[in-house]
Amino acid sequence: YTQKHADALSACVPLRVQYRMNEGICEFASKMFYSGNLVAHPSVAHRVLSGTRGRDRQLQEAPAITRALLPSLPTVFLRVRNDGNMRPKTSDAEARAVRDVVAGLLARGVAEEDIGIIAPYRAQVANLRRYLFNSDEQSNRQNNGQSSWQGLALTSPLTVDTVDRFQGGERKVMIISFATTSAPEANSQLHNFLTNPNRLNVALTRAQRKLILVGYAPALKTLPVFKHLLLYCKYNDALIPYQVPPPLPPKGDHIQSTSASISREVEADLLRNE
């Protein structure tokens, strides 16, 4: 209001100091939505995610997940590949990636109640819950009864919901699944949904210590805010390619990890269409 009506008298007080996000999470929102005027209070500015990975995860965790969970990277974009699922408003590849991130967080001692997951569509919220609250039975059968993922309890305090329903909430760690597998057409409902600055502002400002974004970059990079968001993550060496691994083979079989290696050569090509 004050930007559009500079000469008008107003009781509006612009937000300049916030007490939720550390400075690494606050920076992008400040530049994108607050003209660079929003800053983190010193009491929260340097808080980062803490926790050490358990030894039992060392052979199972993909390098991209390890990098995404580094405390030195407060905001990261985990760039998944399109798995061929062209259903609107859902992405199985993103749901599996989110599950891998949650597994990594839990292995580092992050409490379930400190993790929040949001998606723009109710269909993806339901899809995420299906992946998180059910065990990976396919991997379980193929790995001699040892599942790579044990479903969360139905009473788990971990929250999965839409952006709108999460407004006002916050968690130490927030994961966002954008569930968009192809660029939405201009003036479509999907396009309007993903370009609403108020909704995106809410989504990107719920995290206290770690913000993990999961999406298909080629479908998002033409959208106004996402174009800047992807470039921001790339500039901070936090745009991370991740190929969701296939189901685990039977025990004893050797299989080379298919997780994308994080190299300068790959990162230089991150924003190109696949």
N, C-alpha and C positions, 0 to 999 in steps of 0.2 A: 504494500500500500504506500509506504513512505517513498519508494522509488518512483512510483507512477504519479504520486501527488506530493511532490517535494515542498510545495508552498502551503499545504494544508496543515491545520493544527490537528494533532493526533495524540491519543493517550497510549499509543503503541510504544513499547520499550523494546528495542532490538536486542536479540540475544547475542551476547558477545563472549561470555565466559560460561563454559559448561563443565559439569562435574561427573560426566559419565565416561566418555571416550578418552583413551590415551592420545597423545599428540599425533601418532602415526595414523590412527583411524580418523581423527578429527580433521586432518589436513585436507583430504579430498573434499569432504562435505563443506568445509569452510570456503574453499575456492569455488566450488560448483554452485552452492546454494546461498552463501552468506557474504559474497564479495570479498572473501579473504579475512573477514572480521571476527570469525568465531575461533576462539582459542580454548585449549584445555587448561583447567585450573592446575596449578603446580602440584596439588595433592593427588592428581590422577594422571598427570602428563606423562610420567615415565613408568607407569605400571605395565608390565608385560606378562604374557602367559608363562607360567612356570610348570615344571614337571619333567621327569626323565623317563624315557622309553624303557619299558621292561625288556629284559633280555630275551624273553620268549617271542617278542615281536620282531627281532632283528632279521630273521630269515624270511619273514612273511610280508613285511611292509615295503611297498614300492618306494623307490627313491623320491618320486614326486610328492608322495605323502609326507615323507620325512622332511623335505624342503618346505612344504606348505605349512608345517607345524613349527618351524623355527621361531623362537621368541623374537628374533631380530627382524622378522617380517610381520608387522602388525596387520597389514592388509594384503591379501593375496588373491589372485584369480586363478583357479584351477581349470585349465582349458581342456575340456573333454572332447573326444571325437564323436562325430555323429555315428550312431550305431545302426542307422537305417530305420529306426523307429520314427515314423513321420506322423504319429498321432498328435493332434493338436493339444497343447497345454500339458503334455507329459513327456518325460524323458527317462527311460530306464537306465541309460548310461550315467546320467547325472545322479539318479537315485543310488546306483551302486557306488559311484564316487563319494557321495555324501556318507554312505555307510562305511566306506574305508576310512574317511576322515574321522568319523565318530569312533571307530575302533582304535585309531591312533591316539585320539584324545583320551579315551578311557584307559588305554595302556600306559599313558603318562600320568595317570592319577587325577585327571580332571573329573570332577563329580558330574553325574548326569544332570543334576539340577542347575549346573552352571553352563549347560549347552542349550542353545535355542536354534531352531531351524525354521526358516520361513521360505515360502514360495508364493508367486503371484496368483496361482490358480488352485482352487480346491482339488482339482483332479490330481495335480502333482503332490499336494499335501497327502492325499490318500495313498498315492503311489509310494511316497517316502515312508509313510507309516508301515506299509506292507513290507518294504525291504528292511526296516529297522526292528519291527516287532515280531518278525518271523525269522527262524533260523534258516541258514542257507542249506536247504536240504539237498540240492544238487551237488554242491561241493562236499556235503556230508557223506553222501553215498559214494562219491568218487575218491574220498580220502579215508577209506576204511573206518568210517564212523566218527572221524574227528573233523567236525565242521569248522570252517574258517570263520564263521560268524554265528554266535549264539544270540537269538533274538532277545531284545529287551523285554523286561517284564511289563505286563499291561499297566501296572501301577507305577511305572517309571516316571520320575519328575521331569525327564527331558521333554521339552515342548516342541511340537511340530504344528505350525499353523500358517495362515495366510498373512500377508503384509498388513492388511487392514485390521485383522483381529489382534495383531501383535503390537499395535500402536500403543505407546505408553510403557511397554515392557522393555526389559533389558536383561542381558546375560553376560557373563565373562567372555563367552565365545558365541559368536553368531555365525551360522552357515546359511547362505542364500542359494537356492537352486532356481535358476531363471526359467528352466523348462521350455526353451524356445529352440526348435531344431531347424527353423528356416526363417529368413527375414520376413517379418510381417508386412503386409501390403499397407501402403499409406492410407490413412483415414479408416482403417479397419479397427475393430474393437481391440484386437491384440496390440496393434500399433499404439493406439491411444493409452492402453493400459501400461505399456512399457515406456512411454514417454511422459507420463504424468510426473512432474517434478516433485510434487508434494508426497506422492506415494514412494518415489525413489528416495527422497530425503529421509522418510521414516525408516525405510528398509536399511539404509546404509549407516544409520546412526543409533542402532540398538546395541552394538557391541561395546564392551568395556575394555577388553584387552586383546581380542583377536577377532578379525573379520575375514571369513573365508567365503569367497564367491565361486560358484560352480556354474559353468555355462559353456555353450558352443559359440565361440568368439565370432566366426564368420556370419552367424545369424544376427548378432547383436551390434557389430561394429559400425553399422550405418546409422544407428539410432543416436540421437544427440548426446545424451549423458553417457551412454556406454562407449561412444567413441573416445571421449576424454578419459573415462574410467580405465579402459584397456591401455591407452597410452600412458596413463599415470602408473599403472602396475608394471608395464614394460619398462618404463624409466627407472623404477625402483627395483628392477630385477625380480619382480614378484608375479610375473605372468608365466605360469608353469604348465607345460603340456602334460597331459595325463591320459594314457590309454588304459581303459578299464581292463584288468586282466581277465582272461577266460577262466572257466571253472578249474579248480585244482585237479591235477591228474591223480591216479591211485598212488598210494605210498610206495616209495621205492623207485618210481619212474623219474627220470631226469627231464626237466623241461626248462628251457631258457626263458627268463622273465620277458614278458612282452610289454612291460611298462616302458613308456617312452623315456629315453635317457635325456637328462637335462644338460644340453650342451649349447654353447654359443651359436653354433650353426643352426640348430633347431629354433632357438629363441629369435634369431634374426628373421625367421619366416613365420612368426607366430600370427601375424595379422593378415596373412594371405589366405584366400579361399582355398579349401581343400578340393 
